[in-house]
């Protein structure tokens, strides 16, 4: 079984044991976190579009400069 599937099942079992009031709080918080992630993703895409015309630095140059 994949790790992600195990984590989901564990989370499901934890939430299932909560009182209804707490489930609603968890659901609300999860929706809030999802919206934050969506906002960050949109900001990342905007930044990529703004810099799309900038010249790229070759990977080999970056590896040398950062001793990777």
C-alpha positions in Angstrom: 0.0 0.0 0.0 1.3 3.5 -0.9 2.3 5.8 1.9 -0.2 8.4 0.8 -3.0 5.8 1.1 -1.9 4.8 4.6 -1.8 8.4 5.7 -5.3 9.1 4.3 -6.7 6.0 6.1 -5.0 7.1 9.4 -6.4 10.6 9.0 -9.8 9.3 8.1 -9.9 7.1 11.2 -8.8 10.0 13.4 -11.4 12.3 12.1 -14.1 9.7 12.3 -13.5 9.4 16.0 -14.0 13.2 16.6 -17.3 14.7 17.8 -19.3 16.3 15.0 -18.4 19.8 16.2 -14.7 19.1 15.9 -15.2 17.5 12.5 -16.8 20.7 11.3 -13.8 22.7 12.6 -11.3 20.3 10.9 -13.2 20.6 7.7 -13.3 24.3 7.8 -9.6 24.5 8.6 -8.8 22.1 5.8 -10.7 24.3 3.4 -8.8 27.3 4.6 -5.4 25.6 4.1 -6.6 24.5 0.6 -7.4 28.1 -0.3 -4.0 29.2 0.9 -2.3 26.6 -1.2 -4.3 27.7 -4.2 -3.4 31.3 -3.6 0.3 30.5 -3.3 0.1 28.4 -6.5 -1.5 31.3 -8.4 1.2 33.6 -7.1 3.9 31.2 -8.3 2.4 31.0 -11.7 2.2 34.7 -12.0 5.9 35.1 -11.0 6.8 32.5 -13.6 4.8 34.3 -16.4 6.5 37.6 -15.4 10.0 36.1 -15.7 9.3 33.9 -18.7 11.3 36.1 -21.0 14.3 36.3 -18.8 17.3 34.2 -19.9 17.8 30.9 -18.1 21.0 30.0 -16.3 22.3 26.6 -17.4 22.1 23.9 -14.8 25.8 23.1 -15.0 26.6 26.8 -14.1 24.3 26.7 -11.1 25.8 23.4 -9.9 29.3 24.9 -10.1 28.3 28.2 -8.4 26.6 26.4 -5.6 29.0 23.4 -5.4 26.3 20.8 -6.0 
